[in-house]
Amino acid sequence: MDHGDSHIEMAKCSMNMLWNTQIADTCIVFRGWHITSNVSFFLSCLAIVGLGVAYEYLRVFQRRVDVKIARSLRAGSNGGGAVSVPPPDEQDSLLTTRVKSRNVVAVPCAARLYRAFLYGAAVFLSFFLMLVFMTYNAYLILSVVIGAALGHYIFAGQMDPEAVLINLGEGKGMSCH
């Protein structure tokens, strides 16, 4: 048995807390996603762009699901399941829910579970992209931004001007979830 000078050099993940453009030995989110070459870095950037596009698709898909559920609730309830909610007044705290509608209808359990699953997936994906952003690597940050912009361009090509004007100021913007 040879116990001499033969030892394997293990590559280490580099952790930068400052703006950087490092490529080799960058680890993205966890040690298993270790960049060892320019090709793997480029493919990782493409994967991150894909995650950004997927997140934007998920946001649009969530809104479509909500609209579908709202339409079925409106069509299915003839006022029987609606609960009257008074409009907010000056005595309401900032923590109370703002309700623009006068009628609130309970969402069926299956639809609530589906909405909760989609919400959880969106939260996971948004925080994952935030962790990528927190590598402070300029190329990875650019990949996140390109993915978000590309996804928004692809999936947000239509707009309902009335809905936008009614919900003025209540958009998600650049929130994590």
Salt bridges, closest charged atoms under 4 A:
ASP25 OD1 - HIS34 NE2 3.01
GLU56 OE2 - ARG59 NH1 3.68
GLU56 OE1 - HIS152 ND1 3.96
ASP66 OD1 - ARG115 NE 2.57
GLU170 OE2 - ARG98 NH1 3.61
GLU170 OE2 - LYS100 NZ 3.71
